[in-house]
Amino acid sequence: MQSENPLLADISKLLNSAAGTVAGMGREARDAVRERVKEGVGGLDLVSREEFDTVKLMAAKAREENEALKARIDALEAALNAKVKK
């Protein structure tokens, strides 16, 4: 059975610690970038998908009402022109 070399054991512990530190730094960097992006996007005047869909439905309904009113006006104008021509 071979005895463990203290120098190799120390180097192994040092490398293990360094790997843990590098992994921790990577997580911290990722979290910092994520926070910066949230701050940057938070400053923009963006709407949520739900708000967008709601306004889209409102616009479609307004367009339908506008088309119905235009058809009604056209019918009334046609009736008025028919009366005037008589």
GIBELSUL-V330625 format. One record per backbone hydrogen bond with DSSP energy under -1.0 kcal/mol. CO is the residue of the C=O (numbers start at 1). NH is the residue of the N-H. If there is no record, write none. Layout:
# GIBELSUL-V330625
co:CO nh:NH
co:CO nh:NH
This chain:
# GIBELSUL-V330625
co:5 nh:9
co:6 nh:10
co:7 nh:11
co:8 nh:12
co:9 nh:13
co:10 nh:14
co:11 nh:15
co:12 nh:16
co:13 nh:17
co:14 nh:18
co:15 nh:19
co:16 nh:20
co:17 nh:21
co:18 nh:22
co:19 nh:23
co:20 nh:24
co:21 nh:25
co:22 nh:26
co:23 nh:27
co:24 nh:28
co:25 nh:29
co:26 nh:30
co:27 nh:31
co:28 nh:32
co:29 nh:33
co:30 nh:34
co:31 nh:35
co:32 nh:36
co:33 nh:37
co:34 nh:38
co:35 nh:39
co:36 nh:40
co:37 nh:41
co:38 nh:42
co:39 nh:43
co:44 nh:46
co:48 nh:52
co:49 nh:53
co:50 nh:54
co:51 nh:55
co:52 nh:56
co:53 nh:57
co:54 nh:58
co:55 nh:59
co:56 nh:60
co:57 nh:61
co:58 nh:62
co:59 nh:63
co:60 nh:64
co:61 nh:65
co:62 nh:66
co:63 nh:67
co:64 nh:68
co:65 nh:69
co:66 nh:70
co:67 nh:71
co:68 nh:72
co:69 nh:73
co:70 nh:74
co:71 nh:75
co:72 nh:76
co:73 nh:77
co:74 nh:78
co:75 nh:79
co:76 nh:80
co:77 nh:81
co:78 nh:82
co:79 nh:83
co:80 nh:84
co:81 nh:85
